[in-house]
Amino acid sequence: MYQNMLNYNSLQNNERVFLSTTSVTVFEFQILLMAFAEAFAETAHRTVRNETRFRKKGGGQRGQLPSLEARVVVYLELH
C-alpha cells in the first residue's frame, strides 16, 4: 500500500512539491517532526505503563507506514 504513495524521501528533495503536498516547508516539517516524535514517545511510554489502553497488549492492527516521517507526511497530506 505505502509503496504507491508519495514518501518523505522523494518529497524532501523538491521543495515546491513538498510544500504543495503538505502545506509546510521542509524546514517547518523538521520542526513538526521533532514535536511529533516527542508526543509519540510520550504516548508509547504511557502505553507501556498500561495507561489509556483500549485493547489488550498486542491487540489491533500493525501500522503500515515504515517510519515516523511517513506518518507525519500522510497526516499532513490528509489534513
BELHU-V468825 format. One record per run of one state. SS is the DSSP state (@ for helix, = for strand, . for the rest). FROM is the first residue (numbers start at 1). TO is the last residue. If there is no record, write none. Layout:
ss:SS from:FROM to:TO
ss:SS from:FROM to:TO
This chain:
ss:. from:1 to:1
ss:@ from:2 to:4
ss:. from:5 to:7
ss:@ from:8 to:11
ss:. from:12 to:14
ss:@ from:15 to:22
ss:. from:23 to:25
ss:@ from:26 to:48
ss:. from:49 to:67
ss:@ from:68 to:78
ss:. from:79 to:79
